[in-house]
Amino acid sequence: MIWPNVTTPTEHFTILLNKEDVTLLELMEEDDLLQECKSQSRKLIEFLIRPDTMEEMVKLITSEPSEELPEQMKYKYANIACELLTSDVSQITEQLATEPILLEKLYGFIKEECPVNPLLASFFSKTYGLLVARQADVMLEYFCAKEDFVSNMLRHFGTSAVMDLLLRLVTFVEPQEARLKYSEWLNGQKVVEQLVGLIDPTSDEERQCNAAQALSDIVKFIRDTMSQNQEEAEQNPLLNTIESQQVIATLLDQMFREPKSDSTLVSGMNLLLTLLDFKKIGPEFQQEPMTALDAERLARGVSNALQAITPRLKDFHQLLTDSSRLKAMATTAGTLDPPLGATRLQVAKLMPMLLLTNTHSLNVELDRLGTVSLLLDLFFKYQWNNFLHSHMEQCISFILSNNAVEIDGKLEHPLFHSLFKDTQILKRILDAYEQNEQNQ
């Protein structure tokens, strides 16, 4: 059957674009616009890269929509504009990256007062991400000329999409040489120190959480990349700064600054857990193999973290004893007064990672403080907390599997002896079992 009056999408857009007064918004009403753009329709691309059209698209993704628009229409055009700008069409990307007026309009978004619109921030971040991925050298030159770019970005770090932009600056850049240049620029801008500065009781919870998450993701990405490239991987200045003892010590100082903040403590410990994650643990707590080069690189970073953490073990121990800030919590199993709380659970999660390193000075200090015994008290007190039980099980497993260390000709294993002598773990397990049997 023949349909003589049916036109293809390309023919339809050709008819529209032949109109002298056709507008961008008129084209955005067409369902096939994005598909036609990605198919490299010459006439459409020529229209989209016109200076006035590009400016209109940038304005749509960086400006608040009119309040008069119905809710379902407010971000329709902004969303389509973002999809067009990030469609990975080389002509559009090149026009955006090389036109100063467009870059200034785009950059103006993060110069605004806090907070920025989170949806517009996601459009902004996605657009910058593509520019960095496709025009890395051009964009780095632009960023270097903007001395306040990093500070403006960090002002809005309470918005997750802005955090994503920073991660794109670290992870989206190819090849490796260009990525290293971005890392050197960010390190020169003191981005690590500024992010650590956000993990502070004076910052709001979202900014603290996002800063810790960004630093953790940067560490994981760079370590994974170096592991994949092995001997070809160069030292990354961002990773070196994050793993430095001075930066970790500053983080710990802020975590324990009075008055303490649960969000600061939890965010800070999340970062510490990432820094200490030097062995891949498989099923049944078995360690997955790694190359000698990986082990050497990771050992340097972990060693710095341990040197900074060991003098503060008493502060972590104190967190386990402090429940004064916690209010009673009603649960289906009864009222917890006080509940365990996120901070104490995070300390319990940190302990197995410390024990896994089998560092003698750290083991001696934990034994002196009685931290394992205190964790065991919490283990029996919060009988329904499976997360706590899992962390305590890991602690016991690592204590039992760690080798004794030779000190002055003698083998020492302080936590092993303490586990059975001071904590009386076997007796307590049997007593708990008998009590449970009686309560059945």
matplotlib code that plots the C-alpha trace (Angstrom):
import matplotlib.pyplot as plt

x = [0.0, 1.3, 1.0, 1.7, 1.1, 3.5, 6.7, 9.9, 11.2, 14.0, 11.6, 9.4, 12.3, 13.4, 10.0, 10.1, 13.6, 12.7, 10.3, 12.0, 10.4, 11.0, 12.0, 14.0, 11.0, 8.9, 11.4, 11.5, 7.8, 8.8, 9.2, 12.0, 14.2, 16.9, 16.9, 17.3, 20.1, 22.0, 21.6, 23.6, 20.9, 22.9, 20.2, 19.2, 22.8, 23.3, 20.3, 21.4, 24.9, 23.8, 25.0, 21.5, 20.3, 23.3, 22.8, 19.1, 19.9, 22.6, 20.1, 17.5, 19.7, 21.1, 18.0, 15.0, 11.9, 8.9, 6.6, 3.7, 4.4, 2.4, 4.5, 4.8, 6.2, 8.7, 11.7, 10.6, 12.6, 15.6, 15.8, 15.6, 18.2, 20.6, 20.0, 20.9, 24.0, 25.2, 24.2, 27.9, 27.5, 31.0, 29.8, 27.7, 30.4, 33.1, 30.9, 30.2, 33.8, 35.3, 32.8, 33.7, 30.3, 28.6, 31.2, 30.8, 27.0, 27.4, 30.0, 27.7, 25.5, 27.9, 28.6, 25.1, 24.1, 23.5, 21.5, 21.2, 18.4, 19.3, 17.7, 19.4, 22.6, 22.4, 22.0, 25.0, 27.1, 26.2, 27.0, 30.4, 31.1, 30.8, 32.9, 35.7, 35.4, 35.5, 37.5, 39.8, 42.7, 40.5, 38.5, 41.6, 43.0, 39.6, 39.5, 43.1, 42.1, 39.3, 41.0, 37.7, 36.3, 37.1, 36.0, 32.7, 32.1, 32.7, 30.3, 27.6, 28.8, 25.6, 24.1, 24.9, 25.1, 27.9, 29.8, 29.2, 30.9, 34.1, 34.1, 33.7, 36.8, 38.8, 37.2, 35.9, 39.2, 41.0, 43.8, 45.8, 48.2, 45.3, 43.8, 47.0, 47.1, 43.6, 44.7, 47.8, 45.6, 43.0, 45.8, 47.3, 44.0, 44.1, 40.8, 41.6, 42.3, 39.2, 37.0, 38.5, 37.7, 34.0, 33.9, 33.5, 30.8, 30.2, 29.2, 25.7, 25.2, 24.8, 28.1, 29.9, 28.4, 29.1, 32.7, 33.5, 31.8, 33.8, 37.1, 36.3, 35.3, 38.4, 40.6, 38.8, 38.9, 42.6, 43.6, 41.6, 43.1, 46.7, 46.0, 44.8, 47.8, 50.4, 53.9, 52.6, 50.6, 52.2, 51.9, 48.7, 49.1, 45.4, 45.8, 49.1, 47.5, 44.5, 46.7, 49.1, 49.4, 48.9, 45.6, 44.3, 45.4, 43.5, 40.4, 40.7, 41.1, 37.9, 36.0, 36.7, 36.3, 33.8, 30.9, 31.0, 28.7, 27.4, 27.3, 31.0, 32.1, 30.2, 31.4, 34.9, 34.9, 33.5, 36.6, 38.9, 37.3, 38.1, 41.7, 42.2, 40.6, 43.8, 42.8, 39.9, 37.9, 36.0, 33.6, 34.4, 36.7, 39.3, 41.7, 41.8, 45.3, 47.0, 50.2, 53.4, 53.2, 49.6, 50.5, 53.5, 51.3, 48.5, 50.8, 52.1, 48.7, 47.5, 50.6, 50.0, 46.4, 47.4, 50.1, 47.4, 44.7, 46.7, 47.2, 43.4, 42.3, 41.3, 38.9, 37.3, 37.0, 35.4, 32.7, 31.7, 31.1, 29.3, 25.5, 24.5, 23.4, 21.1, 17.4, 15.3, 14.0, 10.9, 11.3, 9.1, 11.4, 10.9, 12.4, 16.1, 17.3, 19.8, 20.0, 23.3, 23.3, 25.0, 28.3, 29.0, 28.0, 30.5, 33.2, 32.4, 32.7, 36.1, 37.6, 37.8, 39.6, 42.2, 42.6, 43.1, 46.3, 47.8, 49.8, 51.5, 51.4, 47.7, 46.9, 48.8, 46.8, 43.4, 44.4, 45.3, 42.0, 39.9, 38.1, 37.4, 35.9, 33.7, 32.6, 31.7, 29.5, 27.7, 27.4, 25.4, 23.5, 22.1, 21.1, 19.0, 21.5, 22.8, 25.1, 26.9, 27.1, 28.7, 31.4, 32.1, 32.3, 34.9, 36.9, 37.1, 37.9, 40.8, 42.2, 42.2, 43.8, 46.4, 49.9, 51.8, 54.5, 58.1, 59.2, 62.6, 62.8, 59.4, 56.2, 53.4, 49.7, 48.1, 44.5, 44.5, 45.3, 42.9, 40.1, 40.1, 41.4, 40.0, 36.8, 35.9, 34.3, 33.7, 31.9, 29.8, 28.7, 27.7, 25.9, 24.0, 23.1, 21.7, 19.7, 18.3, 17.3, 15.5, 13.6, 12.3]
y = [0.0, 3.5, 6.5, 9.5, 12.2, 10.9, 12.8, 11.5, 13.3, 14.8, 16.2, 17.5, 19.4, 20.7, 22.2, 23.8, 25.1, 26.7, 29.0, 32.3, 32.9, 29.4, 29.5, 27.1, 26.6, 25.7, 23.0, 21.8, 20.9, 18.2, 14.7, 13.7, 16.7, 14.9, 11.9, 14.3, 16.2, 13.0, 11.8, 14.9, 16.6, 19.3, 21.9, 21.4, 21.5, 24.8, 26.2, 25.0, 26.4, 29.9, 32.3, 33.4, 29.7, 28.6, 31.6, 30.7, 27.1, 28.1, 30.6, 27.9, 25.6, 28.3, 30.5, 30.0, 29.3, 31.7, 31.2, 31.6, 28.4, 25.3, 22.9, 20.2, 22.8, 24.6, 22.6, 21.0, 23.3, 23.4, 19.6, 19.5, 22.2, 20.3, 17.1, 19.1, 20.7, 17.3, 15.3, 14.8, 16.4, 17.8, 21.1, 22.0, 21.0, 22.9, 26.0, 25.9, 25.4, 28.0, 30.8, 33.1, 34.6, 31.2, 30.0, 33.1, 32.7, 29.1, 30.0, 32.7, 29.9, 29.0, 32.6, 33.0, 33.0, 29.8, 27.7, 27.1, 25.2, 21.5, 20.6, 23.4, 22.4, 19.0, 20.5, 22.7, 19.8, 17.5, 20.2, 21.0, 17.3, 16.8, 19.9, 18.5, 15.0, 16.3, 19.6, 18.8, 21.1, 24.1, 23.8, 23.4, 26.7, 28.3, 27.0, 28.1, 31.7, 31.6, 31.9, 31.7, 28.7, 26.1, 28.4, 29.2, 25.5, 24.6, 27.3, 25.2, 21.8, 21.3, 20.5, 17.0, 17.9, 20.3, 17.5, 15.5, 18.3, 18.0, 14.2, 14.8, 17.0, 14.1, 11.1, 12.2, 13.5, 11.5, 10.6, 9.9, 12.8, 15.3, 13.8, 14.3, 18.0, 18.4, 16.7, 19.0, 22.1, 21.0, 20.2, 23.6, 25.1, 23.3, 21.5, 18.6, 21.0, 23.0, 19.8, 18.6, 22.0, 21.4, 18.3, 20.5, 21.0, 24.5, 23.2, 22.0, 18.2, 18.1, 19.9, 17.6, 14.4, 15.5, 16.6, 13.2, 11.4, 13.3, 12.7, 9.0, 8.7, 10.4, 8.0, 5.0, 6.1, 7.1, 3.9, 1.7, 3.6, 3.2, -0.5, -1.0, 0.8, -0.7, 0.5, 3.0, 4.9, 8.1, 9.5, 11.5, 14.7, 14.6, 11.2, 12.0, 15.0, 13.1, 10.3, 12.7, 12.5, 16.2, 16.3, 13.2, 14.8, 18.0, 15.9, 14.2, 17.6, 18.8, 15.6, 15.8, 19.6, 20.6, 20.7, 17.4, 16.8, 13.4, 14.3, 15.4, 12.3, 9.9, 11.7, 11.8, 8.1, 7.3, 8.9, 7.1, 3.8, 4.5, 5.4, 2.2, 0.0, -1.5, -5.2, -6.5, -8.8, -11.6, -14.2, -15.6, -12.5, -13.9, -11.4, -11.2, -11.2, -8.0, -7.2, -6.2, -2.7, -2.3, -3.4, -1.0, 2.0, 1.2, 0.6, 4.1, 5.7, 3.3, 3.9, 7.6, 7.1, 4.8, 7.2, 10.0, 7.7, 5.9, 9.0, 9.6, 6.1, 7.3, 9.8, 7.0, 4.9, 7.8, 8.0, 4.4, 5.3, 8.6, 8.2, 11.5, 13.1, 10.2, 10.2, 7.2, 5.4, 3.3, 0.1, -3.0, -4.9, -2.3, 1.1, 1.7, 4.1, 5.1, 3.7, 2.7, 5.7, 6.2, 7.5, 4.5, 2.1, 3.9, 3.5, -0.2, -0.4, 1.4, -1.0, -4.1, -2.1, -1.0, -4.5, -5.9, -3.9, -5.8, -2.8, -3.5, 0.0, 0.3, -3.1, -2.2, 1.0, -0.7, -3.3, -0.6, 1.3, -1.9, -1.0, -4.6, -5.3, -2.2, -3.3, -6.7, -5.0, -3.2, -6.4, -8.1, -5.0, -4.3, -7.9, -6.9, -4.8, -7.1, -4.4, -4.1, -7.9, -8.2, -5.6, -7.3, -10.7, -9.2, -7.8, -11.2, -13.0, -10.6, -10.8, -14.6, -14.7, -12.0, -13.2, -12.4, -9.7, -10.2, -7.5, -7.6, -11.4, -12.1, -12.9, -10.5, -10.6, -8.4, -8.4, -12.2, -12.7, -9.9, -11.4, -14.6, -13.4, -9.9, -10.0, -13.6, -14.0, -17.7, -17.4, -14.5, -16.3, -19.4, -17.3, -15.5, -18.8, -20.2, -17.0, -17.2, -20.8, -19.9, -17.1, -19.3]
z = [0.0, -0.9, 1.4, -0.8, 1.8, 4.5, 5.0, 6.8, 9.9, 7.9, 5.2, 8.0, 9.6, 6.3, 5.7, 9.2, 8.8, 5.5, 7.3, 7.8, 11.3, 12.7, 16.4, 18.7, 20.9, 17.9, 17.0, 20.5, 20.2, 17.7, 19.1, 16.7, 17.3, 19.3, 16.9, 14.0, 15.7, 16.5, 12.9, 11.9, 9.8, 8.1, 7.9, 11.6, 12.8, 10.9, 12.7, 16.1, 15.9, 15.0, 17.7, 18.7, 19.0, 21.0, 23.4, 23.8, 24.7, 27.2, 28.7, 29.0, 31.1, 33.4, 34.0, 36.2, 34.2, 34.4, 37.3, 35.0, 33.2, 34.3, 36.5, 33.8, 31.3, 33.5, 32.7, 29.4, 27.1, 29.5, 29.5, 25.7, 25.4, 27.6, 25.5, 22.4, 23.9, 25.1, 22.1, 21.3, 17.9, 17.2, 15.6, 18.7, 21.1, 19.3, 19.0, 22.7, 23.8, 21.5, 21.9, 24.9, 25.2, 25.6, 28.1, 30.2, 30.2, 31.3, 33.9, 35.3, 36.7, 39.6, 40.3, 41.6, 45.3, 47.1, 46.8, 43.0, 41.4, 41.6, 38.3, 36.5, 38.2, 36.7, 33.2, 33.9, 35.2, 32.3, 29.7, 31.3, 31.6, 27.8, 27.1, 29.4, 27.8, 24.2, 24.4, 27.3, 26.4, 25.4, 28.6, 30.8, 29.4, 30.1, 33.7, 34.4, 33.4, 36.0, 39.3, 41.2, 39.4, 42.1, 44.9, 43.2, 42.5, 46.2, 47.4, 45.8, 47.0, 49.0, 45.6, 44.4, 40.7, 41.5, 43.2, 40.0, 38.1, 40.1, 39.6, 35.9, 35.9, 37.4, 35.6, 32.2, 30.8, 28.2, 27.5, 30.6, 30.0, 29.8, 33.0, 34.8, 33.8, 35.2, 38.5, 38.7, 38.1, 40.8, 43.2, 42.6, 43.4, 46.8, 46.0, 48.4, 51.3, 50.6, 50.4, 53.7, 55.1, 54.3, 56.6, 59.6, 62.2, 61.0, 57.5, 56.7, 56.5, 52.7, 52.0, 54.5, 53.0, 49.4, 50.2, 51.8, 49.0, 46.3, 48.0, 48.4, 44.8, 43.7, 45.7, 44.4, 40.8, 40.8, 42.6, 40.2, 37.2, 38.5, 39.2, 35.6, 34.1, 36.5, 35.5, 33.0, 35.6, 36.9, 40.4, 40.8, 42.8, 44.0, 45.4, 47.0, 48.7, 50.0, 51.3, 53.0, 56.8, 57.2, 55.4, 57.3, 60.6, 59.7, 58.9, 62.3, 64.1, 62.5, 63.2, 67.0, 67.3, 69.9, 69.8, 68.0, 65.0, 64.1, 60.4, 60.6, 62.4, 60.0, 56.9, 58.1, 58.9, 55.5, 54.0, 56.4, 55.4, 51.8, 52.6, 54.6, 52.0, 50.8, 50.5, 48.5, 50.7, 49.1, 50.5, 54.0, 54.5, 52.0, 50.5, 46.7, 45.1, 44.0, 42.2, 44.1, 42.7, 43.8, 47.3, 47.4, 46.3, 48.7, 51.6, 51.4, 51.6, 54.3, 56.4, 56.4, 57.5, 60.3, 61.6, 61.7, 63.3, 66.0, 68.3, 68.0, 68.9, 72.4, 70.7, 68.7, 71.9, 73.6, 70.9, 71.7, 75.4, 74.6, 74.1, 75.7, 72.4, 71.5, 72.2, 73.0, 69.9, 69.6, 67.5, 66.8, 69.3, 72.0, 73.0, 72.6, 75.3, 74.1, 70.6, 69.1, 66.7, 63.3, 64.8, 67.1, 64.3, 62.0, 64.6, 64.8, 61.0, 61.1, 63.7, 61.4, 58.8, 61.4, 62.7, 59.2, 58.9, 61.9, 63.0, 66.3, 67.8, 66.9, 68.4, 71.7, 72.0, 71.3, 73.9, 76.5, 75.8, 76.0, 72.7, 71.7, 75.1, 74.8, 71.3, 72.7, 75.4, 72.6, 70.6, 73.5, 74.4, 70.9, 70.2, 67.1, 65.3, 62.6, 61.1, 64.5, 64.8, 61.3, 62.2, 65.5, 63.7, 61.3, 64.3, 65.9, 62.6, 62.0, 65.5, 65.3, 61.8, 62.3, 62.9, 66.1, 65.7, 66.8, 69.2, 70.9, 70.1, 71.5, 69.6, 70.7, 69.9, 72.5, 71.2, 70.8, 74.5, 75.5, 73.5, 75.5, 78.9, 79.5, 77.5, 78.5, 75.1, 75.3, 78.7, 77.5, 74.3, 76.3, 78.9, 76.1, 74.5, 77.8, 78.4, 74.9, 75.4, 78.6, 76.9, 74.1]

ax = plt.figure().add_subplot(projection="3d")
ax.plot(x, y, z, "-o")
ax.set_aspect("equal")
plt.show()
